[in-house]
């Protein structure tokens, strides 16, 4: 009797769950196990983000982000329609306040067109006010295809589908290492014991570098966590914008800046900022984990990055220390919110890959070590691209190992 091929997937966020779905479709005869160390899926990055389905405005044409974002949007739209998950195509404007931003805005528009973003337009300040009456700016890029969703709900649906397809979903089981086994296959070491598999795919998010290093993969890139604060505005501001309002990104700093974001439940949020996090997985309070903080401090690449971003860090710190400053920054684009009352939401923590030379790794990074595949970097638009990332990874694994269900 021929044994079934066994495949382990590590990580119960949206990308890990999407990989499982892709495996059930491409290897219908395989035995698939999903490991997630938390007691529920989507417990980390997937469940702590702004819920924006990105259209593909910012990414370098031809790169993985650009290609997989556009493909991911199409796959996500199809999937949520099948599963009746709320998806609101509310649109987005990227707003320039000053003439010095116009060139950067035009560059975003050019990239968006080259990436095939549907309906994207460069608009005047007057056209901006027709689309977003409360917004102010001299020009903007309008992306009508940008949408909002609850990515945690999508992940739960993917996990339900996995169970229905016969996948062994093991919550509360931590994978500590993945080792190439003597002869063939891999040994997956877990908090419940070791198991043998033919292949393993790790989508470990905030722990991806640690798991990769313990599994014999390259030391670089390392993960440096950045937290983002979110504020939810009082109910009278639920409809202050029709869609999403973003600033033009500052090229001196690697994040998008504070913006106004609707949620699918109707709430209006402001955020996130981006500042070094002293933990990878603590979302409230001081958010300090000694091990995480010391590991970042011991990373020479982090200090190289920090030395080149002092001005941006100072700006972000002011917003961390003062929520009034945080709101005031957003009110430059929508003045009506300046005196809004608000409540804090749990922070998000972004797993940002950092190269040894101190540069932030911009594109998705996928590394293969024999029969083990590690997803080493999948920041925004990772959730948007999740189904396409899964498709890309599984296709590569099948081709690399000439796999067929057995």
PyMOL commands that set and color helices and strands:
alter all, ss='L'
color gray80, all
select helices_A, chain A and resi 14-26+45-47+64-83+99-114+125-131+151-164+205-214+235-237+290-297+300-307+310-321+323-331+335-337+386-401
alter helices_A, ss='H'
color red, helices_A
select strands_A, chain A and resi 6-10+31-36+52-53+87-88+92-96+121-124+139-143+147-149+168-171+175-180+186-190+193-197+199-202+222-233+244-247+259-262+268-271+275-276+342-354+365-369+372-377
alter strands_A, ss='S'
color yellow, strands_A
deselect
rebuild
show_as cartoon
